Every structure is written in C-alpha cells, then in structure tokens.
Amino acid sequence: MATENGTEGQDTKPGSLVVNSKGHLLRQPSQFRDWVKSDPNAEFPAEKGRYVLYLNLGCPWAHRANIVHKLKGLQDVVRVVVMGYELVPGVGWTYDGKDGSAPCDPIYGFTKHSQLYYKADPNYAGRFTVPTLWDLKRETIVNNESSEIIRMFYTAFDAFIDPALRKTSRPLLPKDKLPAIDAMNEWVYDTVNNGVYKCIMASTQEAYDSSVHALFASLDRLEAHLATKGTPYLFGDHITEADIRLYTTIARFDVAYYTQFKCNLGMIRYDYPKLHDWLRRLYWDKSEETNGGAFGATTHFGPIKKGYAFSFGQPHRIVPAGPRVAILPLD
C-alpha cells in the first residue's frame, strides 16, 4: 500500500509540497516504519505508558489514529500529545496552546515538532509529519505512517485494555472481510483521502480537472456501495477500518474541502444521501459501537477550518463562515 501519512510536506523543507511537471501532487514516503508488537521479545514490545502519540486536531491522517486510540480505549495506555494545527512556512508544525493544543511538548519542552524528529535522528531529512508514534524508553520514533499506526493500535495493546474492546470481541479488521476492506482502502486513499489534496495542489487545469472528477466518481461509487449493501456501515452492521479511514475525509468535506479545496461539484449533505446518513451515524453515535462517541469526540471543526485556512498560503488567513451547521442532526 502506498504511504499515506501527513497532510502536508513533500520534501525536506517543512510544510512544502511538490507537484510534478504536469501539475499533479506527489507524496514522499514516510521514513519511520517500525512496529509495536504484543510479543514481549519484539524490538518495540507493547508496554503501558511507554509510547506517545503525537498529533494535531486538524490533520485527517492524525485523526485516524485519534479515533482508533479512543475506540480501543487506549487513553491510559498510550499518551497523546496535541500540537498546534497551523503549518508554519519554513518551520512545520508548532506548539501554540490554541484550541486544545499544548503550549509546548510536555515531555521535552520542544516548541516545534521538527525537534522531536531531530532528537530521533539528528541527520533526518524528511517530512515532520503527524501522527508520530514515539518510544519514551528508547527515545526514538517508532512509526510516522498513519495506516500502520492504526493497525498497531487494533491489536498490539490488547493485553492492557478492557476485554470488551479487544480484537476478539470487536474486530475492526474481520478476516473474512479483509480483502474487500484492503481493496476499498486502496482506491479511497488515492481518489478521496488524497484526492482532495490533489485538487487543492493542482498547478494546471488538466491536473485539477482529472483529480476533481476522479474524486466525485469515487463518491458516487461509495454512495452506490452503501445503497447496495443496505447496512449502517461500509461492510456490515459494525465499524471496520474502512469506515475509520473514509470518515476523516467525509467529515471535513462540506466544512472545508467544498470551499477551500475547490471540491465543489457537490456536497455530502445535499448530493449523497447514503453517505450523509453514514457520516451522521458515526459522528453522533455514543453507543458501545463507537465506545461512547469516538468519532464525534475527536472531530474538531475549529482547528480543521483554521488549519486549512492558515496552512495553504492564503495571504489574509480568512476562515470560511459556513456551513451554519457542521454536521446536521440525525433525522
């Protein structure tokens, strides 16, 4: 699977993005790719209190990890550190104490996320992305690839959580559905999760047109999938990884991507009734299915809207006003 982590940053300069000669967005692979495992003899064994999840509240890739962290009940097992949502040109992610973020890294006192990367590797020359999984014992980054961090969280720490939340009780990757989930993840990542970024970063009309039409073709495909299945979630009566990975894009669509990213061929609330129902069901649910509201509790529209307005070169840093209601109530 293609590397997916990070909302911005495509070369060695923090926050920079790269497009090819035809105007299409490119992504640099994540560089820290180790795994936390339940095996006590592993290089990075699962231990309570040993690891820290660094994120911000605007980034959709970090949002994935935050959802799974809450779904699995890992609050007392893996510490979370929240940095600011603004990507500062030439600096990267920083700590500013705004909207629920910390004023500095509470562990090391850092003011910039790049400092954590340089602590792990003084010669590091890649992106300073979130989410970042940190090992306190070895003082290094374990992994900075969101798609891999969430899969670690599914099972690696099960010995330390409520048995009702373990893989055996609530599988997010059921074996009989794994091939179909992986297949959907692949095209959803390319055309939807990353597709919205291809739209905003396109530097030619051809690149934008191809990206925006591919995006909406995939939204049409998802709408048809939900209509055909007739189930509350993408692969049945229970949440799977496919729901988590899609949710962080769809939750941002009407409030940010429609306006700020030029993804304006349609809105979820008006043009995709099945997707709209699916989104609202996840956002508003506070039952055992979402462990008391993992989706809504981790969705912060202030940081989302401000983060995009402040991080994509808008000279006047204007945050769009609408929509009046970020997520409409369930009928």
C-alpha positions, 0 to 999 in steps of 0.5 A: 500500500502506498504511504499515506501519512501527513497532510502536508510536506513533500520534501525536506523543507517543512510544510512544502509540497511538490507537484510534478511537471504536469501539475499533479501532487506527489507524496514522499514516503514516510521514513519511520516504519517500525512496529509495536508488537504484543510479543514481549521479545519484539524490538518495540514490545507493547508496554503501558505508558511507554509510547506517545502519540503525537498529533494535531486536531486538524490533520485527517491522517492524525485523526485516524489514529485519534479515533482508533486510540479512543475506540480501543480505549487506549487513553491510559495506555498510550499518551497523546500529545496535541500540537498546534494545527497551523503549518508554519512556512519554513518551520512545520508544525508548532506548539501554540496552546490554541484550541486544545493544543499544548503550549509546548511538548510536555515531555521535552519542552520542544516548541516545534515538532521538527525537534522531536524528529531531530532528537530521533535522528539528528541527520533526518531529512524528511517530512515532520509529519503527524501522527508520530508514534514515539518510544519514551524508553528508547527515545526514538520514533517508532512509526510516522505512517498513519495506516500502520499506526492504526493497525498497531493500535487494533491489536498490539495493546490488547493485553492492557485494555478492557476485554470488551474492546479487544480484537476478539470481541470487536474486530475492526479488521474481520478476516473474512472481510479483509480483502474487500476492506484492503481493496476499498482502502486502496482506491479511497486513499488515492481518489478521496483521502488524497484526492482532495489534496490533489485538487487543492495542489493542482498547478494546471487545469488538466491536473485539477480537472482529472483529480476533481472528477476522479474524486466525485466518481469515487463518491458516487461509487461509495454512495452506490456501495452503501445503497447496495449493501443496505447496512449502517456501515461500509461492510456490515452492521459494525465499524471496520477500518474502512469506515475509520479511514473514509470518515476523516475525509467525509467529515471535513468535506462540506466544512472545508474541502467544498470551499477551500479545496475547490471540491465543489461539484457537490456536497455530502449533505445535499448530493449523497444521501447514503453517505450523509446518513453514514457520516451522521451515524458515526459522528453522533453515535455514543453507543458501545459501537463507537465506545461512547462517541469516538468519532464525534469526540475527536472531530474538531471543526475549529482547528480543521477550518483554521488549519486549512485556512492558515496552512495553504498560503492564503495571504489574509488567513480568512476562515470560511463562515459556513456551513451554519451547521457542521454536521446536521442532526440525525433525522 
